Amino acid sequence: MGQQRYQTDKSILLVYKNMAKAKNTPGTIQNNNANETAHYKLMTYGIIIGLAGVFGRFVQDSSLASGIANVLLLIGSVVCIKAVLNILK
């Protein structure tokens, strides 16, 4: 039992050492692009545009207002999707 545990601990230690080496190798790229504020600003603008489109859908005064609201909603959705894909990239 003790010998098996020693082998398991040794293999876990080996994995941690390899992970530490992989982090410090010059060939690895560590890009922390997701924390840039520009992505979240873009997402906020998209949400604001989309909400304007949603509120415009409730006006229902004319088909022109409804069309403008649909376009605003579509633009806001595209902007938000673009921001999310930039974060994931």
TAGI-V343525 format. One line per field, one symbol per residue. psi: psi as a letter, one per 40 degrees, with the letter a starting at -180 (. if undefined). A space follows every 10 residues. Layout:
# TAGI-V343525
psi->???
This chain:
# TAGI-V343525
psi->dddddddddd dddddddddd dddeideihg hgdeehdddd dddddddddd dddddddedf didddddddd dddddddddd dddddddd.
